[in-house]
Amino acid sequence: MEKNAATSVFESLASGVRLDVFRLLVKQGPQGLVAGEIAATLELPPTNLSFHLKALTQARLLTVTQEGRYQRYRANIALVQELIDYLTAECCTGQPEQCLEGSSLTVCKPRTSSKVRPRPDLART
């Protein structure tokens, strides 16, 4: 993923409505939802939803397929995984042996060499 693509994804998700739409479609999995179902579930007017669906589709966060007179939207999970990979590519400054396996991404271990000492003025009495 390139920086411009990552920026586009973040800009698209910066809207609360778009984030709600995307999260709803992630929950639906590969089945997705038609626009009317999205509008009803999120209690959004169809014209307002149409604007947000277009933005999410242009950012490639959603895929859309025509089913008769309806359009079915699905979350592009592969793009999100690509974004996560882009964001964590330099995890632990390129030393993967310092990283732990998370659910589907790599998370850095905290460094053990620097121990935090309690401040005496904050100690419980």
Backbone as JSON Lines, residues from 0, in Angstrom:
{"i":0,"aa":"M","n":[0.85,-1.18,0.0],"ca":[0.0,0.0,0.0],"c":[0.89,1.23,0.0]}
{"i":1,"aa":"E","n":[0.44,2.22,-0.71],"ca":[1.17,3.48,-0.76],"c":[0.58,4.47,0.23]}
{"i":2,"aa":"K","n":[1.37,5.47,0.57],"ca":[0.96,6.47,1.54],"c":[-0.34,7.15,1.13]}
{"i":3,"aa":"N","n":[-0.5,7.51,-0.15],"ca":[-1.72,8.18,-0.6],"c":[-2.95,7.3,-0.41]}
{"i":4,"aa":"A","n":[-2.81,6.01,-0.66],"ca":[-3.94,5.09,-0.47],"c":[-4.3,4.99,1.0]}
{"i":5,"aa":"A","n":[-3.31,4.91,1.87],"ca":[-3.57,4.84,3.31],"c":[-4.26,6.12,3.78]}
{"i":6,"aa":"T","n":[-3.81,7.25,3.3],"ca":[-4.42,8.52,3.66],"c":[-5.87,8.57,3.22]}
{"i":7,"aa":"S","n":[-6.14,8.09,2.03],"ca":[-7.51,8.07,1.51],"c":[-8.42,7.22,2.38]}
{"i":8,"aa":"V","n":[-7.92,6.08,2.83],"ca":[-8.71,5.2,3.71],"c":[-9.01,5.91,5.02]}
{"i":9,"aa":"F","n":[-8.01,6.51,5.62],"ca":[-8.22,7.21,6.89],"c":[-9.17,8.39,6.73]}
{"i":10,"aa":"E","n":[-9.03,9.15,5.65],"ca":[-9.93,10.28,5.42],"c":[-11.37,9.81,5.29]}
{"i":11,"aa":"S","n":[-11.56,8.7,4.61],"ca":[-12.91,8.18,4.42],"c":[-13.52,7.72,5.74]}
{"i":12,"aa":"L","n":[-12.74,7.11,6.6],"ca":[-13.24,6.62,7.88],"c":[-13.32,7.69,8.95]}
{"i":13,"aa":"A","n":[-12.89,8.91,8.64],"ca":[-12.91,9.99,9.62],"c":[-14.32,10.48,9.92]}
{"i":14,"aa":"S","n":[-15.29,10.08,9.13],"ca":[-16.69,10.43,9.36],"c":[-17.33,9.38,10.26]}
{"i":15,"aa":"G","n":[-18.04,9.82,11.27],"ca":[-18.71,8.89,12.17],"c":[-19.72,8.0,11.45]}
{"i":16,"aa":"V","n":[-20.46,8.57,10.5],"ca":[-21.44,7.79,9.75],"c":[-20.73,6.73,8.92]}
{"i":17,"aa":"R","n":[-19.67,7.1,8.25],"ca":[-18.94,6.14,7.41],"c":[-18.32,5.04,8.26]}
{"i":18,"aa":"L","n":[-17.81,5.39,9.4],"ca":[-17.26,4.38,10.3],"c":[-18.35,3.41,10.75]}
{"i":19,"aa":"D","n":[-19.53,3.94,11.07],"ca":[-20.65,3.07,11.44],"c":[-21.04,2.13,10.3]}
{"i":20,"aa":"V","n":[-21.09,2.66,9.08],"ca":[-21.44,1.85,7.92],"c":[-20.41,0.75,7.73]}
{"i":21,"aa":"F","n":[-19.14,1.11,7.78],"ca":[-18.08,0.13,7.56],"c":[-18.12,-0.96,8.62]}
{"i":22,"aa":"R","n":[-18.26,-0.57,9.88],"ca":[-18.31,-1.56,10.97],"c":[-19.51,-2.48,10.84]}
{"i":23,"aa":"L","n":[-20.64,-1.93,10.43],"ca":[-21.83,-2.75,10.21],"c":[-21.57,-3.79,9.12]}
{"i":24,"aa":"L","n":[-20.93,-3.37,8.04],"ca":[-20.67,-4.3,6.94],"c":[-19.6,-5.33,7.31]}
{"i":25,"aa":"V","n":[-18.67,-4.96,8.16],"ca":[-17.69,-5.93,8.65],"c":[-18.42,-7.03,9.42]}
{"i":26,"aa":"K","n":[-19.38,-6.65,10.25],"ca":[-20.15,-7.63,11.02],"c":[-20.92,-8.58,10.11]}
{"i":27,"aa":"Q","n":[-21.36,-8.09,8.97],"ca":[-22.15,-8.91,8.05],"c":[-21.32,-9.93,7.29]}
{"i":28,"aa":"G","n":[-20.01,-9.71,7.23],"ca":[-19.14,-10.64,6.52],"c":[-19.38,-10.61,5.02]}
{"i":29,"aa":"P","n":[-19.08,-11.7,4.33],"ca":[-19.15,-11.73,2.87],"c":[-20.56,-11.52,2.31]}
{"i":30,"aa":"Q","n":[-21.57,-11.75,3.12],"ca":[-22.95,-11.56,2.67],"c":[-23.25,-10.09,2.4]}
{"i":31,"aa":"G","n":[-22.71,-9.18,3.19],"ca":[-22.95,-7.76,3.01],"c":[-24.4,-7.4,3.22]}
{"i":32,"aa":"L","n":[-24.77,-6.2,2.81],"ca":[-26.14,-5.71,2.93],"c":[-26.47,-4.84,1.72]}
{"i":33,"aa":"V","n":[-27.75,-4.77,1.38],"ca":[-28.17,-3.83,0.35],"c":[-28.34,-2.47,1.02]}
{"i":34,"aa":"A","n":[-28.31,-1.43,0.22],"ca":[-28.33,-0.07,0.74],"c":[-29.52,0.18,1.66]}
{"i":35,"aa":"G","n":[-30.68,-0.32,1.3],"ca":[-31.87,-0.11,2.14],"c":[-31.74,-0.72,3.51]}
{"i":36,"aa":"E","n":[-31.1,-1.89,3.59],"ca":[-30.88,-2.54,4.88],"c":[-29.91,-1.73,5.74]}
{"i":37,"aa":"I","n":[-28.89,-1.17,5.1],"ca":[-27.93,-0.33,5.83],"c":[-28.64,0.89,6.39]}
{"i":38,"aa":"A","n":[-29.44,1.55,5.53],"ca":[-30.17,2.75,5.95],"c":[-31.11,2.45,7.11]}
{"i":39,"aa":"A","n":[-31.83,1.35,7.01],"ca":[-32.78,0.99,8.07],"c":[-32.07,0.66,9.38]}
{"i":40,"aa":"T","n":[-31.0,-0.1,9.29],"ca":[-30.27,-0.5,10.49],"c":[-29.66,0.7,11.21]}
{"i":41,"aa":"L","n":[-29.09,1.62,10.43],"ca":[-28.43,2.78,11.03],"c":[-29.35,4.0,11.16]}
{"i":42,"aa":"E","n":[-30.61,3.81,10.74],"ca":[-31.6,4.89,10.8],"c":[-31.1,6.15,10.1]}
{"i":43,"aa":"L","n":[-30.68,5.97,8.85],"ca":[-30.18,7.08,8.04],"c":[-31.11,7.32,6.85]}
{"i":44,"aa":"P","n":[-31.3,8.57,6.46],"ca":[-32.06,8.83,5.25],"c":[-31.29,8.31,4.03]}
{"i":45,"aa":"P","n":[-31.98,7.69,3.07],"ca":[-31.3,7.11,1.91],"c":[-30.39,8.1,1.16]}
{"i":46,"aa":"T","n":[-30.8,9.36,1.04],"ca":[-29.96,10.32,0.32],"c":[-28.66,10.6,1.06]}
{"i":47,"aa":"N","n":[-28.74,10.67,2.38],"ca":[-27.54,10.87,3.2],"c":[-26.63,9.65,3.09]}
{"i":48,"aa":"L","n":[-27.22,8.46,3.17],"ca":[-26.44,7.23,3.09],"c":[-25.75,7.11,1.74]}
{"i":49,"aa":"S","n":[-26.43,7.45,0.68],"ca":[-25.88,7.35,-0.67],"c":[-24.56,8.12,-0.79]}
{"i":50,"aa":"F","n":[-24.52,9.3,-0.22],"ca":[-23.3,10.12,-0.23],"c":[-22.15,9.4,0.46]}
{"i":51,"aa":"H","n":[-22.43,8.79,1.6],"ca":[-21.38,8.1,2.36],"c":[-20.96,6.8,1.7]}
{"i":52,"aa":"L","n":[-21.9,6.06,1.13],"ca":[-21.55,4.83,0.42],"c":[-20.65,5.12,-0.77]}
{"i":53,"aa":"K","n":[-20.92,6.21,-1.46],"ca":[-20.08,6.58,-2.61],"c":[-18.66,6.88,-2.15]}
{"i":54,"aa":"A","n":[-18.51,7.61,-1.06],"ca":[-17.17,7.95,-0.55],"c":[-16.42,6.69,-0.12]}
{"i":55,"aa":"L","n":[-17.1,5.78,0.56],"ca":[-16.46,4.54,1.0],"c":[-16.07,3.66,-0.18]}
{"i":56,"aa":"T","n":[-16.91,3.64,-1.19],"ca":[-16.62,2.86,-2.39],"c":[-15.44,3.45,-3.15]}
{"i":57,"aa":"Q","n":[-15.39,4.77,-3.27],"ca":[-14.27,5.42,-3.95],"c":[-12.95,5.19,-3.23]}
{"i":58,"aa":"A","n":[-13.01,5.07,-1.91],"ca":[-11.79,4.8,-1.13],"c":[-11.45,3.3,-1.15]}
{"i":59,"aa":"R","n":[-12.27,2.51,-1.83],"ca":[-12.11,1.06,-1.96],"c":[-12.36,0.3,-0.65]}
{"i":60,"aa":"L","n":[-12.96,0.96,0.33],"ca":[-13.3,0.29,1.57],"c":[-14.51,-0.62,1.42]}
{"i":61,"aa":"L","n":[-15.33,-0.34,0.42],"ca":[-16.5,-1.16,0.13],"c":[-16.45,-1.63,-1.31]}
{"i":62,"aa":"T","n":[-16.99,-2.82,-1.53],"ca":[-17.24,-3.27,-2.89],"c":[-18.75,-3.27,-3.07]}
{"i":63,"aa":"V","n":[-19.19,-3.1,-4.29],"ca":[-20.61,-3.05,-4.56],"c":[-20.93,-3.91,-5.78]}
{"i":64,"aa":"T","n":[-22.01,-4.67,-5.69],"ca":[-22.47,-5.47,-6.82],"c":[-23.96,-5.2,-7.03]}
{"i":65,"aa":"Q","n":[-24.33,-5.16,-8.29],"ca":[-25.72,-4.93,-8.65],"c":[-26.48,-6.25,-8.56]}
{"i":66,"aa":"E","n":[-27.61,-6.24,-7.87],"ca":[-28.49,-7.41,-7.76],"c":[-29.88,-6.95,-8.15]}
{"i":67,"aa":"G","n":[-30.19,-7.08,-9.41],"ca":[-31.48,-6.57,-9.89],"c":[-31.5,-5.06,-9.75]}
{"i":68,"aa":"R","n":[-32.46,-4.56,-9.01],"ca":[-32.52,-3.1,-8.83],"c":[-31.85,-2.64,-7.54]}
{"i":69,"aa":"Y","n":[-31.24,-3.58,-6.83],"ca":[-30.56,-3.26,-5.57],"c":[-29.05,-3.32,-5.75]}
{"i":70,"aa":"Q","n":[-28.35,-2.61,-4.86],"ca":[-26.89,-2.69,-4.82],"c":[-26.49,-3.27,-3.47]}
{"i":71,"aa":"R","n":[-25.68,-4.32,-3.52],"ca":[-25.21,-4.97,-2.3],"c":[-23.79,-4.49,-2.01]}
{"i":72,"aa":"Y","n":[-23.58,-4.04,-0.77],"ca":[-22.28,-3.52,-0.34],"c":[-21.63,-4.5,0.62]}
{"i":73,"aa":"R","n":[-20.32,-4.64,0.46],"ca":[-19.52,-5.52,1.32],"c":[-18.26,-4.77,1.75]}
{"i":74,"aa":"A","n":[-17.82,-5.04,2.97],"ca":[-16.56,-4.44,3.46],"c":[-15.39,-5.11,2.76]}
{"i":75,"aa":"N","n":[-14.42,-4.32,2.38],"ca":[-13.21,-4.82,1.73],"c":[-12.18,-5.13,2.81]}
{"i":76,"aa":"I","n":[-12.31,-6.3,3.4],"ca":[-11.43,-6.7,4.5],"c":[-9.98,-6.82,4.03]}
{"i":77,"aa":"A","n":[-9.78,-7.24,2.8],"ca":[-8.41,-7.36,2.27],"c":[-7.71,-6.01,2.28]}
{"i":78,"aa":"L","n":[-8.43,-4.94,1.98],"ca":[-7.83,-3.6,2.0],"c":[-7.45,-3.21,3.42]}
{"i":79,"aa":"V","n":[-8.3,-3.53,4.37],"ca":[-8.01,-3.2,5.77],"c":[-6.78,-3.97,6.24]}
{"i":80,"aa":"Q","n":[-6.67,-5.24,5.84],"ca":[-5.48,-6.02,6.21],"c":[-4.23,-5.42,5.57]}
{"i":81,"aa":"E","n":[-4.37,-4.95,4.35],"ca":[-3.25,-4.3,3.66],"c":[-2.84,-3.03,4.42]}
{"i":82,"aa":"L","n":[-3.83,-2.28,4.91],"ca":[-3.55,-1.08,5.69],"c":[-2.82,-1.43,6.98]}
{"i":83,"aa":"I","n":[-3.28,-2.47,7.66],"ca":[-2.62,-2.91,8.9],"c":[-1.18,-3.32,8.61]}
{"i":84,"aa":"D","n":[-0.98,-4.06,7.53],"ca":[0.37,-4.47,7.15],"c":[1.25,-3.26,6.87]}
{"i":85,"aa":"Y","n":[0.69,-2.27,6.19],"ca":[1.43,-1.03,5.88],"c":[1.81,-0.31,7.18]}
{"i":86,"aa":"L","n":[0.86,-0.22,8.11],"ca":[1.12,0.49,9.36],"c":[2.11,-0.22,10.27]}
{"i":87,"aa":"T","n":[2.17,-1.54,10.18],"ca":[3.03,-2.3,11.08],"c":[4.27,-2.86,10.39]}
{"i":88,"aa":"A","n":[4.54,-2.44,9.17],"ca":[5.67,-2.97,8.41],"c":[7.01,-2.78,9.13]}
{"i":89,"aa":"E","n":[7.14,-1.73,9.86],"ca":[8.4,-1.45,10.55],"c":[8.29,-1.72,12.04]}
{"i":90,"aa":"C","n":[7.36,-2.58,12.41],"ca":[7.16,-2.91,13.83],"c":[8.48,-3.37,14.45]}
{"i":91,"aa":"C","n":[8.74,-2.88,15.62],"ca":[9.96,-3.23,16.37],"c":[11.22,-2.95,15.57]}
{"i":92,"aa":"T","n":[11.19,-1.87,14.84],"ca":[12.31,-1.43,13.99],"c":[12.91,-2.56,13.17]}
{"i":93,"aa":"G","n":[12.02,-3.34,12.58],"ca":[12.46,-4.4,11.68],"c":[13.02,-5.62,12.37]}
{"i":94,"aa":"Q","n":[12.81,-5.76,13.65],"ca":[13.29,-6.93,14.4],"c":[12.09,-7.75,14.87]}
{"i":95,"aa":"P","n":[11.57,-8.61,13.99],"ca":[10.34,-9.33,14.32],"c":[10.46,-10.26,15.53]}
{"i":96,"aa":"E","n":[11.66,-10.63,15.91],"ca":[11.81,-11.49,17.09],"c":[11.37,-10.77,18.36]}
{"i":97,"aa":"Q","n":[11.24,-9.45,18.33],"ca":[10.78,-8.69,19.48],"c":[9.26,-8.53,19.49]}
{"i":98,"aa":"C","n":[8.6,-9.05,18.48],"ca":[7.16,-8.86,18.35],"c":[6.39,-10.1,18.77]}
{"i":99,"aa":"L","n":[5.19,-9.87,19.26],"ca":[4.28,-10.95,19.64],"c":[3.23,-11.11,18.56]}
{"i":100,"aa":"E","n":[2.75,-12.33,18.39],"ca":[1.63,-12.55,17.48],"c":[0.36,-12.09,18.16]}
{"i":101,"aa":"G","n":[-0.38,-11.23,17.49],"ca":[-1.7,-10.81,17.96],"c":[-2.74,-11.59,17.2]}
{"i":102,"aa":"S","n":[-3.97,-11.15,17.24],"ca":[-5.04,-11.87,16.57],"c":[-4.76,-12.01,15.08]}
{"i":103,"aa":"S","n":[-4.64,-10.9,14.38],"ca":[-4.33,-10.98,12.96],"c":[-3.24,-9.99,12.58]}
{"i":104,"aa":"L","n":[-2.64,-9.36,13.56],"ca":[-1.57,-8.43,13.28],"c":[-0.44,-8.62,14.27]}
{"i":105,"aa":"T","n":[0.67,-8.02,13.99],"ca":[1.83,-8.15,14.85],"c":[1.89,-6.95,15.78]}
{"i":106,"aa":"V","n":[2.08,-7.22,17.06],"ca":[2.15,-6.16,18.06],"c":[3.52,-6.23,18.73]}
{"i":107,"aa":"C","n":[4.12,-5.08,18.95],"ca":[5.44,-5.05,19.57],"c":[5.37,-5.32,21.06]}
{"i":108,"aa":"K","n":[6.35,-6.05,21.55],"ca":[6.49,-6.28,22.99],"c":[7.01,-5.01,23.63]}
{"i":109,"aa":"P","n":[6.63,-4.75,24.87],"ca":[7.26,-3.63,25.57],"c":[8.71,-4.01,25.89]}
{"i":110,"aa":"R","n":[9.56,-3.05,25.88],"ca":[10.96,-3.33,26.19],"c":[11.1,-3.63,27.67]}
{"i":111,"aa":"T","n":[11.85,-4.67,27.97],"ca":[12.01,-5.08,29.36],"c":[13.22,-4.43,30.02]}
{"i":112,"aa":"S","n":[14.08,-3.81,29.22],"ca":[15.3,-3.25,29.78],"c":[15.06,-1.98,30.59]}
{"i":113,"aa":"S","n":[14.0,-1.25,30.28],"ca":[13.74,-0.03,31.03],"c":[12.59,-0.28,32.0]}
{"i":114,"aa":"K","n":[12.94,-0.43,33.26],"ca":[11.94,-0.68,34.28],"c":[11.42,0.64,34.82]}
{"i":115,"aa":"V","n":[10.13,0.67,35.07],"ca":[9.51,1.85,35.63],"c":[9.55,1.72,37.14]}
{"i":116,"aa":"R","n":[10.07,2.75,37.78],"ca":[10.13,2.75,39.23],"c":[9.02,3.64,39.77]}
{"i":117,"aa":"P","n":[8.36,3.22,40.82],"ca":[7.3,4.05,41.4],"c":[7.9,5.32,41.99]}
{"i":118,"aa":"R","n":[7.16,6.4,41.82],"ca":[7.59,7.68,42.4],"c":[7.27,7.69,43.89]}
{"i":119,"aa":"P","n":[8.22,8.08,44.72],"ca":[8.0,8.07,46.18],"c":[6.84,8.96,46.58]}
{"i":120,"aa":"D","n":[6.64,10.08,45.89],"ca":[5.56,10.99,46.27],"c":[4.17,10.46,45.92]}
{"i":121,"aa":"L","n":[4.12,9.39,45.11],"ca":[2.84,8.79,44.74],"c":[2.58,7.49,45.48]}
{"i":122,"aa":"A","n":[3.51,7.08,46.33],"ca":[3.37,5.82,47.07],"c":[2.21,5.91,48.04]}
{"i":123,"aa":"R","n":[1.5,4.78,48.17],"ca":[0.37,4.74,49.1],"c":[0.87,4.7,50.53]}
{"i":124,"aa":"T","n":[0.14,5.34,51.41],"ca":[0.52,5.33,52.83],"c":[-0.46,4.55,53.64]}
